[in-house]
Every structure is written in structure tokens, then in C-alpha cells.
Amino acid sequence: MIRHPSSRSNRLGILGMGSRDHLADALTRRLDDEWHWFRHVPAGGAEATDAVLVGPGGTWALSEGGERGRFARRNGHWYRWNRSTESWVPWDPAPITRARLAARRLSLYLERAALPGEVRGVLIPTESMSVQLEPGDSIGLVVEREPERVATLALADAVLTQQQIDRIVALLDPRQPLPQLAPSTPRG
């Protein structure tokens, strides 16, 4: 997997200094050099997407984090397990919403550049977060803690050509000049 530099400038100005990217390290073991990895991509919004993975299996927006606890979706509503009352209480799924919006922002950004806009959103929860879904319940997002499983999902189908991958990489790589975006009006 080819790692591209973060769009956020490093205080020291040297790539590779600082903490290791454990998620990228785990994905590198499974994905070859047809895949590209980006960190902190500010595509189409004020909030940067945690990570973007681009390759033959498509474009993936990965969001890390979440909240401590057990969470479940039942009958279209989200709940959190309250240990003190031993019952499920309503929950505002902010980490789920954040991950879905990151994928949507990236999708719109790619579409404006006349590139394939299908982006799969992935929430990689913390060790202390458990998300339960009813069988067949689609939330428009993959919730997966294991990077190896994310790699398996990404490798499942080939949906992008090499030319499409190259154009998406050119758009997301901060070292390269941005290609001309598609105009929003007929005369730009």
C-alpha cells in the first residue's frame, strides 16, 4: 500500500516523525501497491476525514473513534446500554453520523471533480465500543474494528479502473496540483 503524506503539516516538517499509524500498518500487510492511503483528508468540508483508502476495490472513508459502551440499533432507533439501570436508553449516534457524513462529503467532492463518487464509509470503533445491529439492518456504513476485515471487504470487488484510481489519487494528494474541478454552471 502506498502511503501519501498528510495534508496537515507536521510541526517538525519531517514525514515519519511522531506516532505510528497502526491502522495503516495493519492494512499494509494485506493490501499491495495498487492501494493508496491518505490521512486527514479535508475533502469538501471543514472537518477532515480521518483516513481515505483508494484502490481497485473503490474509495473508502475511514473514521476512527467512538464512545465507550454498548450501543444497539433496534426498530430504526439507537440505544445505549445503561449499566446503572441495566436497560437500554435512547442514544444520539454522533460517531455513526460523523462517519457517514465523512463518506458523503468525500463522495460529493469526487463527484464535483467528475470522478466516480461511490464512497464506502467505515467506522473503526475503539476497543471499548460495541455496536450491535439487527440482521439485515443497513445504516449506510460498515462498523468494523479489525483492519484485516476492512482489507478483506476492500478486496472483495474491483470497481475502479487504474485510470480512475490515478485521477482520485491526483485529487487527494496534497503534493500535486488539483485538476480543474467540473464547473457548477455551463460557463463556470
For each residue, the residues with C-beta under 8 A, 3 or more apart:
1: 24 27 28 31 32 33 35 36 37
2: 33 35 36 37
3: 21 24 28 37
4: 36 37 38 169 172 173 174 175
5: 15 173 174 175
6: 10 38 39 40 174
7: 38 40 41 42 48 174
8: 39 40 48
9: 13
10: 6 13 14 15 17 18
11:
12: 17 18
13: 9 10
14: 10 17
15: 5 10
16:
17: 10 12 14
18: 10 12
19:
20: 25
21: 3 24 25 39
22: 25 26
23: 26 27 51 62 64 124 147
24: 1 3 21 27 28 37 39 51
25: 20 21 22 28 29
26: 22 23 29 30 147 148 151
27: 1 23 24 30 31 35 37 53 147 150 151
28: 1 3 24 25 31 37
29: 25 26 148
30: 26 27 147 148 151 152 155
31: 1 27 28 34 35 53 55 151 154 155
32: 1 35
33: 1 2
34: 31 55 56 162 165
35: 1 2 27 31 32 53 54 55 56 154
36: 1 2 4 53 54 55 165 169 172
37: 1 2 3 4 24 27 28 51 52 53
38: 4 6 7 41 51 52 53 54 172 173
39: 6 8 21 24 50 51
40: 6 7 8 48 49 50 51
41: 7 38 48 49 51 52 106 172
42: 7 45 46 48 49
43: 48 49 52 105 106 109 110 172
44: 105 106 108 109 112
45: 42 48 101 105
46: 42
47: 98 102 105
48: 7 8 40 41 42 43 45
49: 40 41 42 43 52 61 62 63 102 103 105 106
50: 39 40 62 63 64 65 102
51: 23 24 37 38 39 40 41 61 62 63 64
52: 37 38 41 43 49 59 60 61 62 106 172
53: 27 31 35 36 37 38 59 60 62 150 154
54: 35 36 38 58 59 60 160 165 168 169 172
55: 31 34 35 36 58 154 160 165
56: 34 35 158 159 160 162 165
57: 60 153 154 155 156 157 158 159 160
58: 54 55 116 118 119 120 154 157 159 160
59: 52 53 54 106 110 116 118 119 120 160 168
60: 52 53 54 57 119 120 121 122 150 154
61: 49 51 52 99 102 103 106 119 120 121 122
62: 23 49 50 51 52 53 122 124 150
63: 49 50 51 95 98 99 102 121 122 123 124
64: 23 50 51 124 126
65: 50 95 124 125 126
66: 95 123 125 126 129 131
67: 71 94 95 126 129
68: 126 128 129
69: 80 81 128 129 130
70: 80 81 130 132
71: 67 78 79 80 81 91 93 129 130 131 132
72: 78 79 81 88 131 132 133
73: 76 77 78 79 93 131 132 133 134 137 139
74: 77 79 88 134
75:
76: 73
77: 73 74 90
78: 71 72 73 90 91 92 93 96
79: 71 72 73 74 88 89 90 91
80: 69 70 71 88 89 90 91
81: 69 70 71 72 87 88
82: 85 86 87 88 89
83: 86
84:
85: 82 89
86: 82 83
87: 81 82
88: 72 74 79 80 81 82
89: 79 80 82 85
90: 77 78 79 80
91: 71 78 79 80
92: 78
93: 71 73 78 96 97
94: 67 97 98
95: 63 65 66 67 98 99 123 125 129
96: 78 93 99 100 123 131 139 141 143
97: 93 94 100 101
98: 47 63 94 95 101 102
99: 61 63 95 96 102 103 121 122 123 141
100: 96 97 103 104 121 139 140 141
101: 45 97 98 104 105
102: 47 49 50 61 63 98 99 105 106 121
103: 49 61 99 100 106 107 119 120 121 140 141
104: 100 101 107 108 119 121
105: 43 44 45 47 49 101 102 108 109
106: 41 43 44 49 52 59 61 102 103 109 110 119
107: 103 104 110 111 117 118 119
108: 44 104 105 111 112 117
109: 43 44 105 106 112 113 171
110: 43 59 106 107 113 115 116 117 119 168 171
111: 107 108 114 115 117
112: 44 108 109 181 182 184
113: 109 110 167 171 179 181 182
114: 111 181 182
115: 110 111 164 167 168 171
116: 58 59 110 159 160 164 168
117: 107 108 110 111
118: 58 59 107 159
119: 58 59 60 61 103 104 106 107 110
120: 58 59 60 61 103 142 153
121: 60 61 63 99 100 102 103 104 140 141 142
122: 60 61 62 63 99 141 142 143 144 150
123: 63 66 95 96 99 131 141 142 143 144
124: 23 62 63 64 65 144 145 147 150
125: 65 66 95 129 130 131 143 145
126: 64 65 66 67 68 129
127: 145
128: 68 69
129: 66 67 68 69 71 95 125 126
130: 69 70 71 125
131: 66 71 72 73 96 123 125 143
132: 70 71 72 73
133: 72 73 137 139 143
134: 73 74 137
135:
136:
137: 73 133 134
138:
139: 73 96 100 133 143
140: 100 103 121
141: 96 99 100 103 121 122 123
142: 120 121 122 123 150 153
143: 96 122 123 125 131 133 139
144: 122 123 124 149 150 153
145: 124 125 127 149
146: 149 150
147: 23 26 27 30 124 150 151
148: 26 29 30 151 152
149: 144 145 146 152 153
150: 27 53 60 62 122 124 142 144 146 147 153 154
151: 26 27 30 31 147 148 154 155
152: 30 148 149 155 156
153: 57 120 142 144 149 150 156
154: 31 35 53 55 57 58 60 150 151
155: 30 31 57 151 152
156: 57 152 153
157: 57 58
158: 56 57
159: 56 57 58 116 118
160: 54 55 56 57 58 59 116 164 165 168
161: 164 165
162: 34 56 165 166
163: 166 167
164: 115 116 160 161 167 168
165: 34 36 54 55 56 160 161 162 168 169
166: 162 163 169 170
167: 113 115 163 164 170 171 179
168: 54 59 110 115 116 160 164 165 171 172
169: 4 36 54 165 166 172 173
170: 166 167 173 176 179
171: 109 110 113 115 167 168 178 179
172: 4 36 38 41 43 52 54 168 169
173: 4 5 38 169 170 176
174: 4 5 6 7
175: 4 5
176: 170 173
177:
178: 171 181
179: 113 167 170 171
180:
181: 112 113 114 178
182: 112 113 114
183: 186 187 188
184: 112 188
185: 188
186: 183
187: 183
188: 183 184 185
